[in-house]
Structure formats: C-alpha cells, structure tokens
Amino acid sequence: MAGLGYTVCLLVTVALVCSAEPAQGSQKVPETREEVIASFASWVQRVGEKHAAWERAAKTATTADEFASKVGETVIVVDQSGAGNFKTVNEALNSIPEHSKSPVTIKVNAGTYNERVVIPKSKEFITLQGAGRDVTKITASNAAGNSGTTYTSATFGVSAPHFTARNISFENSSPPPDGGAQQQAVALRTTGDMNAFYGCAFYGHQDTLYDHRGRHFFKDTLIVGTVDFIFGDGKSLYKNCELRVLPSSGGSLTAQKRLSGSEDTGYSFVNCKVTGSGPPQVYLGRAWGPYSRVIFAFTEFANIIKPEGWYNWGDPSREKTVFYGMYKCFGPGASSPSRAYYSKELTDAEAAPFLSLNYIDGGLWVKEGI
C-alpha cells in the first residue's frame, strides 16, 4: 500500500512516545562504576513504566483513531512480505508530509532492507523502530570513490533534528580498505541535532559512523569498524556501548574534528567496552581537528590499544590544543607508561561535565535517559 493514506497501527511492546526527562541540572554525577550501573537500573525501571502506560492505552482504546489520540503517535509499518503499509523504508519515508510537527514512527519488521535512505531536514520527529538489531538491517555498499564523497557514501543519513532509532542495524557492506584512496564507507551519518540511538548496531570498516554535527545520544549500541570508525564534529554522549575493532593492520577508534577552542563539540564514552583481538595497534583517537576532544570514562579496554594511545595526525602543533582524557577506565588496554604526554587521567572535577546527559543538554530533549 502506498501514498499518504497510511494506517495507524497498534504497538504494545515498545514505548514509542515518552515525555522529555526533567532538566538534568540537579542530577548527581556518577562517580563510581557502581553508581553508573545503578543509574542504568533506574532508567530501566522508568522505561518499564512507560511501556506499561502504552499497554494500558492499547487495551482501553476501541479504535485506531482513539489509540492514536491517547499516545499521540502515528505508526507506519514496513514489511518486505507486504504485510505492512509499505515494503521499503524509503516508501514509508516518502509518505510522511514535509514540515509536519506530529511524531511518526516507522516500524520496520524483521528483514534485510537493501536501500540507501536519507531523512531530510524537512521531516522531523521521526522514530525508526526495528524488530531487533540482530534481525532488522538496512544495508548498502557505497564508498567515497563511487558515491562522490565520504558524506554521500552513507547507507543511512539523518539531516533532520529530533530523529530516534531503536533496535535496528545499519551496514555499509563495502569491502575492507586495502590502503587505496577514497575507500571511506559510512554506515550511518548523523548531521541532525538532537538525534538518539538506542540498542542499534553500526557495521562497517573505515569510517563506519559519521558523527558529523549536532548533539547526539547513543545508548546500548554496537559500533564495528577499523579506521576512524567514529568520526566527525558532533557533540555526543555514548553510554553502555561496545566499540568492536575488526582485525586489520592498524586502526583508530575515533577521529574527532573540533576546529577551534571555542567550538563546543567532542565525544564522551561512558561505561563502554572496547573489544577486539590481535596485537596492540589501535589508536584511541586521531586528531582530525586541531582541537579534537575525546573522553573515555569507566570504560573497559581489551589489549589492542597502542601504547601511546593517541595520534596527532602528523601535526605536532595539535598536541598543544587537543583534549584527550580518560577517567577510571580499566582492562589490559586502559593504561600504558608510554601514553602520549598530551593526554591525561582526568580528575573528578575535570571528568564531571562529560559523564551525564548535561553534556549534550539532554534534559531538554532526550526522551529516555541514562
């Protein structure tokens, strides 16, 4: 079924609409790993309560219109077999009117969807809901060399603000780079402000996740790659995520591109895990921008990190302006006596601004907190 006349469907398993969390200004900053875990448990309880509210609305509504009125959400179903409203994500996206302020969820049933998708600026307040990141995947194979630029190589691109994705995978299936030029291959590019990703996965090799610009929240996500596989100039908080390094001749977790000291961007990884196998030959980050800023806190590292940890992008002057820090990290790759002198172990006061939703002004827009 195509066109603008889509059906409002009943979903009782996922809380697709949640009110914003209260302002986080008074939120206690977690100071230990135990407090981080306790904060997560509290979040689980709150989300469960929201799920229950959705279920009550579904049980008491007698019509689709009444249900839509109670939860304030329009739902479009994508199913490859034809059991939904559309067979592709692009068809569902094209059915949504431009410049609408009404929230819309695109529910993508299990399957592998071979298509490239871009959420334009004119389509805000969209949620992309998969059936599980292990069973729902959007995939394509484009590298910078055949798409024109790294930016346009993305399998899935988000230019709109207020976008959310849950329980779905994004893949760029281009082959591993062999040292040639223009082999960057992005799985997901997020340029929109106030974008959030829960329980998602991003698969690629070089430049997997283009965290390009804007404030972003990644929670319980898996990011897989080799070289600079989280890169860009976003201001983002990664919570409870796994960064999985694929075997290669060397690589780097991040390449953050903060351009000036007055620019308020950077990546913060909190309670994450860095996994992989092989010799210690992976950088924590490379200084793509002269004021590159990356922080790892309460994060576990496998023994795959190069002793120096960080790379100045071949420009020693950047060593004076980058901000690279670690805070109470652990695991065999977490520390080294040969760590680059321009990185540091942060004090409690230095780490505090990067540990909570305050870092991305999350109290104003994140629907499901930490």
C-alpha positions in Angstrom: 0.0 0.0 0.0 1.4 3.4 -1.0 0.6 7.1 -0.8 -0.2 9.4 2.0 -3.1 7.4 3.4 -1.2 5.2 5.8 -2.8 3.2 8.7 -2.3 3.9 12.4 -1.3 0.5 13.9 -1.3 -0.6 17.5 2.0 -1.3 19.2 2.0 -2.6 22.7 5.6 -3.7 23.1 7.6 -0.6 22.8 7.2 2.8 24.4 7.5 4.9 21.3 6.4 8.2 22.7 7.8 9.4 26.0 7.8 12.8 27.6 11.1 14.6 28.0 13.1 13.9 31.1 13.2 16.7 33.6 16.1 19.1 33.4 19.3 17.4 34.5 20.9 20.3 36.2 20.4 18.8 39.7 21.2 15.2 38.6 24.0 13.7 40.7 27.0 12.9 38.5 28.0 9.2 38.9 31.4 8.9 40.5 32.0 5.2 40.5 31.2 2.3 38.2 28.6 1.0 40.8 26.8 4.3 40.6 26.8 4.2 36.7 25.2 0.7 36.9 22.6 1.9 39.5 21.7 4.8 37.2 21.1 2.3 34.4 18.9 0.2 36.6 16.8 3.3 37.5 16.5 4.1 33.8 15.2 0.5 33.1 12.5 1.0 35.7 11.4 4.3 34.2 11.2 2.9 30.7 9.2 -0.1 32.0 6.7 2.2 33.5 6.4 4.0 30.1 5.9 0.6 28.4 3.1 -0.2 30.8 1.4 3.1 30.0 1.4 2.3 26.3 -0.1 -1.1 27.0 -2.9 0.4 29.0 -3.7 2.8 26.2 -3.8 -0.1 23.7 -6.2 -2.1 25.9 -8.6 0.7 26.6 -8.7 2.2 23.0 -11.6 0.8 20.9 -10.5 2.2 17.6 -7.2 3.1 15.9 -8.1 6.8 16.0 -8.7 6.6 19.7 -5.4 4.9 20.3 -3.5 7.4 18.2 -5.2 10.2 20.2 -4.1 8.6 23.5 -0.5 8.1 22.6 -0.1 11.0 20.2 1.7 8.8 17.6 1.2 7.7 14.0 2.8 4.4 13.1 3.7 3.2 9.6 4.7 -0.5 9.2 7.3 -1.6 6.7 7.3 -5.3 5.9 9.1 -7.0 3.0 6.3 -9.6 2.6 3.6 -6.9 2.0 2.0 -7.4 5.4 2.6 -3.8 6.3 1.9 -0.4 4.8 5.0 -0.4 2.7 7.7 -2.8 1.6 10.6 -0.4 1.8 11.8 2.2 4.3 12.0 4.8 1.5 8.4 4.3 0.6 7.4 4.8 4.2 9.5 7.9 4.5 8.2 9.4 1.2 4.6 9.1 2.6 5.3 11.4 5.5 4.4 15.1 4.8 7.2 17.6 5.0 7.4 20.1 7.8 5.0 18.2 10.0 5.5 18.5 13.7 3.5 15.4 14.5 5.6 12.4 15.7 5.7 9.5 13.3 7.1 6.0 13.9 8.3 3.8 11.0 8.1 0.3 12.4 10.4 -1.9 10.4 9.7 -5.6 10.7 12.5 -8.2 10.6 14.4 -8.5 7.4 17.4 -7.1 5.4 16.5 -4.0 3.5 18.9 -3.2 0.7 18.4 0.5 0.2 20.0 3.9 0.9 17.9 6.3 3.0 18.2 9.9 3.8 16.0 11.7 6.4 15.8 15.2 5.1 15.7 18.3 7.3 12.1 18.8 6.4 11.0 15.6 8.2 11.4 16.0 11.9 10.2 13.9 14.8 10.6 10.5 13.1 11.3 7.3 15.0 12.7 4.3 13.2 11.8 1.2 15.2 13.3 -2.2 14.3 12.3 -5.6 15.5 15.8 -6.1 17.0 19.2 -5.2 15.7 20.1 -8.8 15.0 17.1 -9.3 12.8 16.4 -5.9 11.2 19.1 -4.4 9.0 19.4 -1.6 6.4 22.4 -2.2 4.2 24.1 -0.8 1.1 27.6 -0.9 -0.4 29.0 2.5 -1.4 32.4 4.0 -0.8 33.6 7.6 -1.3 35.2 6.5 -4.6 31.9 5.5 -6.2 29.5 7.9 -4.4 31.5 11.1 -4.8 32.3 11.9 -1.1 32.5 10.2 2.3 29.4 12.1 3.2 27.4 10.7 0.3 28.7 7.1 0.9 26.3 6.7 3.9 23.8 3.8 3.8 21.6 5.8 6.1 21.8 9.6 6.5 20.0 11.8 9.0 19.8 15.5 8.3 16.7 16.2 10.4 16.6 17.1 14.1 14.6 15.1 16.7 15.3 11.7 15.0 15.3 8.5 17.0 16.3 4.9 16.0 15.7 1.8 18.1 16.7 -1.8 17.8 17.9 -1.8 14.2 21.2 -2.2 12.4 22.9 0.0 9.7 25.6 -1.5 7.5 27.9 -0.4 4.8 29.0 -3.7 3.2 31.9 -2.3 1.2 35.0 -4.4 1.4 37.8 -3.6 3.9 40.1 -0.8 2.8 43.4 -2.0 1.2 45.3 1.2 1.5 43.9 2.9 -1.5 42.2 6.3 -1.7 38.5 7.1 -1.3 37.7 3.8 0.5 35.7 5.5 3.3 32.4 3.8 3.6 29.8 5.1 6.1 27.1 3.0 7.6 25.3 5.9 9.3 25.7 9.7 9.0 24.0 11.9 11.6 24.0 15.6 11.0 20.7 16.5 12.6 20.6 18.0 16.1 19.1 16.1 19.0 19.3 12.6 17.4 19.2 9.5 19.7 20.0 5.8 19.0 19.0 3.0 21.4 20.0 -0.6 21.0 21.3 -0.1 17.5 24.3 -1.5 15.6 26.6 0.1 13.0 28.7 -2.2 10.8 31.5 -1.1 8.5 35.3 -0.9 8.2 36.7 2.6 7.5 34.5 5.5 8.8 31.6 3.4 10.0 29.8 6.1 12.0 29.9 9.7 10.7 29.0 11.6 13.9 29.1 14.7 11.8 27.4 17.6 13.5 24.9 18.2 16.3 24.1 16.8 19.7 23.6 13.0 19.8 22.9 10.3 22.3 24.0 6.6 21.7 22.9 4.0 24.2 23.4 0.3 24.3 24.8 0.5 20.7 27.4 -1.6 18.9 29.8 0.1 16.6 32.1 -2.1 14.4 35.0 -0.9 12.3 38.7 -0.5 11.8 40.0 3.0 10.8 38.5 6.2 12.3 35.2 4.3 12.7 33.6 7.0 14.8 34.5 10.4 13.3 33.2 13.9 12.7 32.5 17.0 14.7 29.4 16.1 16.7 28.9 16.6 20.4 27.9 13.2 21.5 27.4 11.0 24.6 28.0 7.2 24.2 26.6 5.3 27.1 26.9 1.5 27.6 28.2 1.0 24.1 30.5 -1.6 22.6 33.3 -0.5 20.1 34.3 -3.6 18.3 37.6 -3.4 16.4 37.9 -5.7 13.4 41.2 -7.4 12.6 43.4 -5.0 10.5 46.9 -3.8 10.1 46.1 -0.9 12.5 43.3 1.5 13.1 41.7 4.0 15.4 38.5 4.2 17.4 37.9 7.9 16.8 38.8 10.9 14.6 37.0 13.9 16.2 37.2 17.1 14.2 36.8 20.0 16.7 38.2 23.0 14.8 38.7 25.7 17.5 38.9 26.2 21.2 35.5 28.0 21.2 33.7 25.2 19.5 31.6 23.1 21.9 31.9 19.6 20.4 33.5 16.3 21.3 32.8 12.7 22.1 32.3 11.2 25.6 32.2 7.5 26.1 30.9 6.4 29.5 30.7 2.8 30.8 31.6 1.4 27.4 33.6 -1.6 26.3 36.3 -1.7 23.6 36.7 -5.2 22.2 38.8 -7.0 19.5 41.7 -9.3 19.1 45.3 -9.0 17.8 48.3 -7.1 18.8 48.1 -3.6 20.4 48.0 -1.5 17.3 44.8 0.6 17.6 44.7 4.3 18.5 42.1 5.6 20.9 41.8 8.6 18.6 43.5 10.6 15.9 43.4 14.4 15.9 41.4 15.1 12.7 40.7 18.6 14.0 43.4 20.7 15.8 41.2 20.9 18.9 40.0 17.3 18.8 38.2 16.3 22.1 37.6 12.7 23.2 37.0 11.4 26.7 36.7 7.7 27.9 35.2 7.1 31.4 34.5 3.9 33.2 35.4 2.1 30.0 36.9 -1.4 29.7 39.7 -1.9 27.1 40.9 -5.1 25.5 44.6 -5.4 25.0 44.5 -3.9 21.5 45.4 -0.2 22.2 48.8 1.2 21.0 50.9 2.1 24.0 50.9 5.8 23.0 47.1 5.7 22.6 46.7 8.9 20.6 48.0 10.3 17.3 48.5 14.0 16.4 47.6 13.4 12.7 51.2 14.2 11.7 51.0 17.7 13.1 52.9 18.2 16.4 51.2 21.6 16.9 47.9 19.8 17.6 49.5 18.3 20.7 49.1 21.7 22.3 45.4 22.1 21.6 43.7 18.7 21.7 41.8 17.5 24.8 42.2 13.7 25.3 41.3 12.3 28.7 40.5 9.1 30.5 38.7 8.6 33.8 38.6 5.4 35.9 39.0 3.1 32.9 40.2 -0.4 33.3 41.2 -3.6 31.4 44.6 -4.5 29.9 44.4 -1.8 27.3 43.4 1.0 29.6 46.8 2.4 30.5 50.4 2.4 29.5 53.6 4.2 30.7 54.1 5.2 27.1 50.8 7.0 26.7 51.1 10.3 24.8 52.1 13.1 27.1 49.3 15.4 25.8 46.6 13.1 27.1 45.8 12.9 30.8 43.9 11.0 33.5 41.1 13.3 34.5 40.3 14.4 38.0 36.8 14.1 39.4 36.2 17.8 38.6 37.6 17.6 35.1 35.5 14.5 34.2 32.2 15.6 35.7 31.0 17.7 32.8 31.3 14.7 30.4 29.6 12.0 32.4 25.8 12.8 32.3 23.2 14.0 30.0 24.1 17.5 30.9 27.0 17.2 28.4 24.5 17.2 25.5 21.8 19.3 27.2 19.9 16.0 27.3 17.4 17.2 29.9 15.8 19.3 27.2 15.4 16.6 24.5 16.4 13.1 25.4 13.2 11.0 25.8 14.8 8.1 27.6 17.6 9.0 30.0 20.6 7.2 31.3 
